[in-house]
């Protein structure tokens, strides 16, 4: 499970900074400290405004989710944005719509708040003189330099960009993509709505990649690639849920799970594997800890007296009653070819990727 360093706890929701975020801030301080110390402070203030806005945007999603009785455990800030972590996805289109709209709505409220403030207090320094007459003389890069003199302009600009980008780009995992999915799901049903929204996201992401590559906007191309992957994952997961439904893994567990003892050697593992005619075995790697060894690994190992536990891969265990769709999502997001199964705290067998994919194809034929 994703986690970071907790900075605050609001209404039962933990607000955390991901380690990569802290590393990036440290690197930025060191880099600017050497190259451009004069702009260090204003850049940090700008970054603070940006990420406080992102954090509050995510908090708005989370609070509306809570209001709609969907539990959100935490919000993690990454260098590229924030993410609300929840064990369940909103299943009703109206819930998803309201939760998705809440984030950008908060940003637009900040924009309106700033405009209201400067209209009530017109003496407040708001933006540099001449900005409206000649905006091209004030490039976006200059925003972080002028943020100390014009913090309200920075706040307005950051929130306007966050609101517009999240709301009007109808692509996963941005809010616009979720709003599109909610609307399509209400119209054509949850599964078909999700698949259609994922296809829209993929088309948009491919356009972003091409546009980014041809205009030299590498960041845009990277975001496009990220959106493409997120949309593909969302589509796979929707398909797994749709096809596998409430099926469990019970029918495809290979129960021939022989557990090699802690001191077993490679030679012993090889003969056991031949005897059982299975492509993998479990290995005891410690008290109540198990790893997995595959036939290809044993074939490559030349030292026959080596302890098998030294070359065993650690594998996650799942329960015998685990829903097949969750296991398929696990395989889609991992490189492992098998996962170990436990029953009552004891190893009970394996599920292989190929077996689950066969089950998926079989059930898919029945669905069509
Ligand atoms: Zn959002």
Boltz pocket constraint, residues with backbone or C-beta under 6 A from the ligand:
constraints:
  - pocket:
      binder: B
      contacts: [[A, 57], [A, 58], [A, 61], [A, 100], [A, 103], [A, 104], [A, 166], [A, 174], [A, 175]]
      max_distance: 6.0
